[in-house]
Amino acid sequence: MKLTGILFALLLQLIVQGQSTKAYKSGPRILTFAEQEYGRAQVKVKSGSYTLVAYTPDSIFSMEYGVDDVHPLYTFRGDLRLNRAACDSIIISSNDTIVMRVMHGKKWTRERPYMGQLTIRPFLIYLEAIVKVPISNYIAGVVEAEGGLSPEPAYHQAQAVLSRTWLLTNLSKHAKEGYHVKDDQSSQAFKGVPHGKNATIIQSAVLATKDSIATHNSKPIVGFYHSNSGGMTTLPHLVWSKELPYCRAVLDPFSTKGSRYQWQHRTSLSDWSAYWDTQGVSMVAEEWSAYFESIPPARSSHWQINEKSFKLETVRRHFKWKSGFVHPLLEGDTVVVKGYGFGHGVGMSQQGAMHMGSSGFTWKEILDFYFKDLSYTVVDKL
């Protein structure tokens, strides 16, 4: 019976892995403009040919546009109508660039360029848009959104491998909702195919890594990354809960050269004390000052106060600090938090990796610095 259970579990794992690989190769479906609700959207195919298919409650109709045809600008509202006909969804497919923007508040957002297939559908009183893009375009778009200002190919290659690995392990994240991932920080930032000043460098870097992913014990890793470590990375179980054998905490001198290495945050002592009162901690100014002085200079994951342990990631979220690597001090009636780094601090520091790239390190050397015991393979060999 136990053997049957083990075989069933292995078979299920292979099926799920096969489905993920298939979805990966065909290109992910991404919920666009996921960070905001919108009831108006504008879409236009810039050039080339494309097909528009509209699904109404009663019928399906399609329109073909050639290279020489006038390409209209479509403006959709929450009820999703095309030529006055109410639609359940509208699909635009093209091998050329599809640009889209949405109304946020009273202003239009910047256009985002896509290639592939765009599906627009009503969602309550709003609209939803899902793009299905070729995998190389998606990874390149993520790399640009995450660190496109850097001209360093080795950094972009390292970011591409981590982004590709992350995608492969998260393709089922939103499957029940009709897409694979979102385009915001809850998944991976994606603002369309590369279109900035380093677009060519990024596209070349992604192609150079082919379908490479990072693995540990023959399984894709969870490829954590963040903006800047503040000079020291941390471990996932100290930030969240799960230990991962390929993650490690390292002294990171490369991140100290980044623009997000240091920051400062000021909070009134009354607001500070009000929060801690809700946590069962009540101390006067002198006690807080003494406690701050007792905090060690190294990165901490928890504060021990009056025999209680408090996770700094939780405190960070409440006060909206840029990281949990902090050293507070009391100046009069103000708590001044001197912080280091930007983000959760687990895995690869993006700004650290950029400086490693400019110092001549390869993408594998960058990843091996921030992680341990990694192997590298391609998706087809999983």
NORMOBEL-V104545 format. One record per residue. PSI is psi in degrees with one decimal (none if undefined). Layout:
# NORMOBEL-V104545
PSI
PSI
This chain:
# NORMOBEL-V104545
-43.3
-41.1
-40.9
-42.1
-40.5
-43.4
-39.7
-42.6
-41.2
-41.4
-41.9
-41.2
-41.1
-37.9
-47.4
-42.6
-38.7
-39.7
-40.8
-42.6
-40.8
-45.7
-36.5
-48.7
-35.7
-11.6
134.3
154.0
123.3
129.3
116.9
157.7
41.5
-20.2
-2.1
155.5
139.1
146.4
2.6
138.8
146.7
135.6
139.8
138.5
120.9
-42.7
-179.1
-160.6
156.6
166.4
135.6
125.8
124.7
132.1
114.5
169.4
-22.8
-18.9
176.2
129.9
150.7
157.0
135.4
131.8
129.7
176.9
-37.8
-2.4
154.1
128.0
108.1
157.6
119.2
131.4
117.8
144.8
-179.7
-28.6
-4.0
85.6
146.9
118.3
43.3
-3.4
128.6
134.7
144.1
-33.3
157.0
130.4
126.6
125.8
132.4
150.3
-2.2
-175.9
127.3
122.8
145.2
143.5
159.2
159.3
117.5
110.7
-118.8
12.4
148.8
140.5
172.3
151.4
145.0
129.0
135.4
161.6
136.3
-116.8
130.4
125.8
127.1
134.2
151.0
148.0
102.9
-120.0
6.7
-173.0
154.9
141.8
132.9
127.5
141.4
110.9
153.7
146.1
-41.1
-36.5
-36.9
-49.8
-42.4
-38.2
-39.4
-45.5
-42.4
-43.9
-33.3
-31.4
43.2
-12.7
-15.2
139.4
7.7
111.4
-40.3
-39.0
-47.8
-35.2
-43.5
-43.4
-38.4
-43.4
-44.0
-41.7
-39.7
-42.6
-43.5
-45.6
-45.2
-33.9
-2.6
16.1
-19.4
7.5
-40.6
28.2
-37.8
-17.9
1.3
8.5
172.4
-49.1
167.2
171.0
13.3
-171.0
-11.7
-20.3
-101.9
137.7
134.1
110.5
30.7
178.0
154.6
132.6
6.9
-171.0
-22.4
19.3
-42.5
-41.7
-43.7
-46.3
-42.3
-39.5
-41.5
-44.6
-33.1
-30.5
-6.4
-125.5
31.3
139.5
162.2
134.2
160.9
124.6
42.8
12.6
142.5
139.8
167.9
106.0
76.7
142.9
161.3
173.7
-51.1
133.5
-12.0
13.0
-1.4
122.2
170.9
-179.6
148.7
-35.9
-17.8
-23.9
-44.8
-105.1
-30.6
132.1
139.8
125.9
-17.7
-2.9
148.7
159.6
126.6
148.4
128.5
82.3
-21.1
-33.9
-22.1
-11.2
-1.6
159.5
-19.0
24.3
-42.2
151.6
171.9
143.9
135.2
132.6
136.6
147.0
-32.9
-42.9
-38.7
-49.2
-34.9
-41.1
-47.9
-26.2
-36.6
-18.0
6.2
20.6
120.5
110.1
148.5
173.5
-43.9
-37.2
-40.2
-42.2
-42.4
-38.2
-43.8
-40.1
-22.3
-9.8
126.2
155.1
-24.1
163.7
131.8
152.4
-23.4
153.6
133.3
111.2
119.8
47.8
11.5
145.5
132.0
126.2
125.9
-26.7
-35.8
-43.4
-41.6
-44.1
-37.2
-46.9
-0.7
42.2
155.6
-21.5
174.5
7.0
93.2
154.3
99.3
160.5
159.3
123.1
98.9
-120.4
26.7
133.0
114.8
115.5
114.9
117.0
160.7
131.2
177.3
117.7
-172.9
-20.8
6.2
136.1
-142.7
129.7
121.5
-46.0
-34.0
-42.0
-35.6
-43.5
-31.9
-42.4
-41.8
-15.3
3.9
5.8
147.7
169.0
-34.6
-40.1
-35.6
-49.6
-36.6
-21.2
-42.3
-19.9
178.8
153.6
38.6
151.7
163.2
134.8
-175.3
160.0
-40.1
-21.0
5.6
none
